[in-house]
Amino acid sequence: MGRIKTMFVKRTTEKLFEKHPDAFGKDFTANKKSVSSLVGGNPSKKLRNTIAGYATRLFLKREARAL
C-alpha cells in the first residue's frame, strides 16, 4: 500500500491545477519549482515536495486518461 495524502495536500494541488494547468508537467524537479513560486508564503521542504509529487502523479494520470 502507498502513502496516504492529507486532504490539505489534495485540496491545494487541485486548486493549483485549476488555476495554473500549464505550470505542471512530468518532471518532479520542475514541479517543485512551480509549487515554490505558486504557493503563498514559504512552504516547508516536506510540504513542497509532497505537493509536487502529488501534482506529478495527477498530471501523469490525466495524461494517460486523455490517450
C-alpha positions in Angstrom: 0.0 0.0 0.0 1.1 3.5 -0.7 1.3 6.5 1.5 -1.9 8.4 2.1 -2.0 12.1 1.2 -3.8 14.6 3.6 -6.8 16.5 2.4 -4.8 19.7 2.7 -2.3 18.4 0.1 -5.0 17.1 -2.2 -7.1 20.3 -2.0 -4.0 22.6 -2.5 -2.9 20.6 -5.5 -6.3 20.6 -7.1 -6.5 24.4 -6.7 -3.1 24.8 -8.3 -4.1 22.6 -11.2 -7.3 24.6 -11.8 -5.6 28.0 -11.7 -2.3 27.1 -13.4 -2.7 23.9 -15.5 0.3 24.7 -17.7 2.7 25.1 -14.7 3.0 21.4 -14.1 4.4 18.5 -16.2 6.1 15.1 -15.9 9.2 16.4 -14.3 9.2 16.4 -10.4 12.0 18.9 -10.1 10.3 21.4 -12.4 7.0 20.9 -10.4 8.9 21.6 -7.1 10.0 25.0 -8.5 6.4 25.7 -9.7 5.0 24.9 -6.3 7.5 27.1 -4.6 6.6 30.1 -6.7 2.8 29.5 -6.7 2.1 28.7 -3.1 1.8 31.7 -0.9 4.5 32.1 1.8 7.3 29.6 2.2 6.0 26.1 2.4 8.3 23.7 4.3 10.5 21.5 2.2 8.5 18.4 3.0 5.2 20.0 2.2 6.5 21.4 -1.1 7.8 18.0 -2.1 4.6 16.3 -1.2 2.5 18.7 -3.2 4.9 18.5 -6.2 4.9 14.7 -6.1 1.1 14.5 -5.9 0.9 17.1 -8.8 3.3 14.9 -10.9 1.2 11.9 -10.2 -2.0 13.6 -11.1 -0.5 15.0 -14.3 0.6 11.6 -15.4 -2.9 10.1 -14.6 -4.7 12.8 -16.5 -2.3 12.4 -19.4 -3.0 8.7 -19.5 -6.7 9.2 -19.5 -6.5 11.7 -22.4 -4.9 9.0 -24.6 
